[in-house]
């Protein structure tokens, strides 16, 4: 399908007369070094802003001047209090609460804090696009989102009522995820005004996700346990998981050493925060997590409250430590899913085999 930005904005957001739209991007700050991809992303933000303005003139809604703010430095961290709106210094919080729709094309993920605004204001929805690239217009952004939604719905129905997800990886390692006391959510690429349920999406879209049970109920520890393999070049590191927490990192190389230090610095980072099935058939694995995760199975560590879990900013030693990081095992990834099976009382459903879905 040929990509047309105006069509994407109309199909995804269906903006209505009287709305107020905010488009934002983050700027290099502190230790966050600028890059060609980041500069391209800021140019995309300006392009999206102009496209929204053109639509607004025709359809009767208003678009605020482009908003920029100092980068937070990590995925899932809280947004700064101040921002620039055109030539003005403004309160980012007040600007968001004025808006009905926000689109964030950023280096660092703003999904979690934007989700908090969705909870604070009923007439507000947001699209978070950390790491979005122009090249995605030819891949995941150009997908047939009716088909994406169909696949998301199939996966959602499979997850409803499931108590456990058993995953065997191509390395032979296994992990079981405790899905009790949780319900799945979908990110199918549709975000009209007044949408029921979750009012935040990623773009490109296309996944069904669920937060594993984190053991918050008295006397009911989480049963998530096993081994999660990660490959960085030739190095294989294995994360050992018990009671939904990463308890050890096995490996002799620098990747394993870095991960050991990372999780030791703040135990909240070691929380298993998400398991998900990406199902955008136009998504390609390139090393960009935003698109990679829409191509197949993934899990995440760190913050989970924005997805239906209980681990949030308050659980980290300090706000700068907050993270939500996905690890992807799509078909083109170095490690893939050999088998993924959902278990419920008296029955089971295989979802993936040899890196491919068997349910659609």
N, C-alpha and C positions, 0 to 999 in steps of 0.2 A: 504494500500500500504506500502511496506517495504521502509524505508527511506535509501537513499544512498546519502551522501553529494555531491560527485562528480557529480551525476546526477542532483541534485538540482542546483548546480552552472552552469552546462551546460545548463539546461532547462531555467533557469531564465535569465542568463546574456549573453549566447552565445558568450563567449569571442573570439576575433579574433586575428590572428597573428599581432604582432607589438604593441599590447596594453600594457599599464603600469598600474598595479593593486596595490591599496593601501588598506591594512587591518588595522583597528585601534580599540583600546579599551581605555577606560578612567580608571584612577587610583584614589583610595581614596585620597581626599585632603580636607583641611579645616575642616568643620563640617560634611562632608560626611563620615560616618562610614562604614568600610568594613563589608562584610557579606559573608556567605557561597555561596549565590546565585551569588554575584558579583565575587567571586573567580572562581566559575564555569564558569561564562561568559568570564572571561579573558582566561581561559583554552580553551573555545570554539573558541575564537579569534585566538589563536595559532593553533588550529585544522583547522580552515577555512584557515588560512594563508598557512599551509602545503598543504592542498588540492588544493589551487590555484597554489602553486608552482609546484605540481605534474602535474596538467593540463597544466601549462605554458610550462613545458619541452616538453610535447607531442604536444601541439598545437601552440607553437611558440610565446608566449607572456611573458612579464617580470613581476615579482612581487617584489615590494620594501620590504625591511626588515619591520617587524612588527612595527607599530607606536603606541606609548602610550602617553597619555597626562593627565594632572591634571584635574580631574572632574570639570565641570562647576558649579555643585550644584543645577541646576534646569533645567527642560525640556524647550527647546527652546532658552536657553541662547546662546550667541555668543561663539565660540570656542576660546581657548587661542591662543596666537601668536606663542608660542614655543611648541615643542614636542620632544620626543625621537624616533629616528628611529634606532632600534638596539642599538648600543652604542653611537650614535651620537646625539648631540643637533641640531635640525633643525627648520626651519620656517615651521609651519604647513600649512600656506597659500601657500607658494611656492611648497610644496610637493603635495598638492591637485591640484594645477594648472598644475603641471607636469603630473598628472595621467589622465587616461581616464575612470577609474572605481574605486570607493571607496566603501568599506563595513565596516560599523561602528557597532561593537557589544558593546554596552555601557550601563552604569547604567542610565545616563541622556540623554534624547533625543537630538540628533544632527540634526534632520530632517530639521528644519528651516534654520540653517546656511548652511547645505549642499545644500539645494534648492537654496540659493543665489549663490553658486559656479556653479550650473547648469545654472543659468542665465548669469553668467560671461563668461563661457567657453562652446562653442557649443559641442565639443567632450568630454563630461564628463557626467557621470551618477553615481548615488549613491544609496545604500541600507542602510537604517537606521534601527537599531534593538535595540531600548532601552528596556532593561528588558528581552531580549531573554533568554530562558532557555533550557537546554538539553531535558527536558521532551516534548518540543514542536515538537521534531523529530517524536514522536509517534502520534501527533495530527495535528495541523494546518500546520506544515511544510511538512507533508506527504500527503496533499490533492491533488486531481486531479485538477491541475491548469487550465486545459481546461474547467472544469465545473465551477471553480471559475470565470474565465473570462466570461463565458456565463452568469452567474448570474449578474456580474458587468455590463455587457452591457445592460441587461434588465432594471436594476435600472437606468442606465444612461439615457436611452431613456424615461423612465417615468419622470425623473427630468427635462429633456430639455423642456423649455417653461412653466414649472410650476411656478406660482407666489407665492404660499404659501404652507406650510406644516403644517397641524393641527395634533397635537399629544395629545391623552388622555392616561394618565398613569394608572397603576393598582391601584394607590392610589386615583384616581378620579381627580387629578390635570390636567390642560390642558395648553398647550402652542402652540402658532401659530408662525411659523418662516417665515419671509419675504424673499422670494427667488428672488425677482425682481433684474434685473441688474447683475445677476450672471449666471455662467454656471457650470455644474457638472464636476467632474473629477473622474477617476477610478484608483484604485491601485489593479491591477489584477495579479501581480506576474510575469510580463514579462518586462524585461529591457535589450533588445539587444542594441548593439551599433547603433547609428543613429535613435533611437526611436523618433517618432514624439510626440509632446506635452510634458507632464510632464516627466522628466527624473530622478525622485526620487521615491522610493517605500519604504514601510516598509516590513520587513519579520518577521513573516509570513504575507502574503498579503491576500487581499480579502475584499475590501470595495469600495463603491461609495460615494463620499462626495461632499459637496457644502458649501460655506461660506454664511451665511445669509447677506442680504444687511445691511450695517452698517451706512447708513444715510449720506454718504459723499457728495452726490449731493445737491447743494444749493436748499433750498425750498422743499426737499423731505426727510422728516424724515423716519427712519426705522419703519416698522409696526410690528416688532417682539415684542410680549408681551405675558404675561401669568405667569404661575407658574411652576417651575421645582423642583421636589422633590428629595432629597438625603437621603439615609438611611445609618447610621453608627451604627451597632449593633441594639439596640432597639430604638435608637434615630432617629427621622424624622426631617430633616430641609427642609424648603421650600424657594427656591430662587424666589423672585418676579422680573419679567423682564418687562421693559418698554423701547421702542425705542432701542431694541437690547442691553440694558445694565442691568446688575443685580443691582437693586436699593435698595433692602432690603433682609435680611435673617431672616425668621420667625422661631422661635424655642427657647426653654428655656434651652437646654442642652449645653454641652461643644463643640460639633461639630458646632452648630450654632454660638456660641460665637467666635470660631476660624475662621470661614468663614467670619463673620462680620469684624473682625480685618484684615483678609487677604485682602479683597476687599477695605477696607477703607485705607489701607496703600498705594495703588496705583490704581486709577480708571481704568487704562488700563486693569488690570486683570479682570475687570467686563464685558469686551466685550464678547458677544456670538460669538465665532470664527469659529464654524463649526457645521454642522449637517451631519450625515452619517449613512449609512446602511451597516453593516458588513455582508458578505455572504459567508464566508468560512465554509463549512458544516462539517469540521473536527475540527474547533476551539472549545475549551472548556472554560467555565468560571471558573477560579481558583483564581481570585483576581489580576492577572497580566494583566494590561491594554493592553499591546501589543497584547495579544491573545484575551482577553475578547472583545475588540472592533470589532474584526473580526467575532464575533458570533451574532451580532445583532445591534439594533439601539444605537447610541450614539451622544452626542453633546460635545462641548468643550468651554472653556473660555480662554481669553487672546489673544495671538498673532495669527494673521490670514494671514499676507502678504505672507507666504510661501504656502498658499493654494488657493490664489486668492483673498484675502481680502485686506484691507488697513491698518490694525493696525500692526505696527512693532516695532522694538527696540526703535525707536525715540519717540514713544508715551508713553513709560514707564518713570517713574520718574528717574530711574537709571537702567543700564544694569542688575544689580543683581536681579531686580524685574521681569525680563521677564519670562513669563510662557505660556505654552500651555498645558492645562490639559483636558483630555477626561473624561466624565462621562458616564458609560455604563448601558444600560437597556436591556441586552440580556435575553433570556428565562430563564436562570438559575440564573439571578441576583435577588437581594432582591426586586427591583422594576422593573416591566416590562411594555411593551407597550400594552395597551388594544386595541388601534386603532391608525393607522397612515394613513392619507389621504392627497394626493396631489391635490391642486386646481389650475385650469387654467380657463381662461375665457370660460364659457359655459359648463365646464365638470369637473369631478373629478375622481381620481383613488385611490382606497384603496390599500395600500402596505402591511400593517400588521394588524392582528387581533388576540387578545389573545396571544401575544408574538410570533406568527409565521407569516412567509411570506405567502401571498395569490397570489403572482405573479409568482411563480415557485415551 
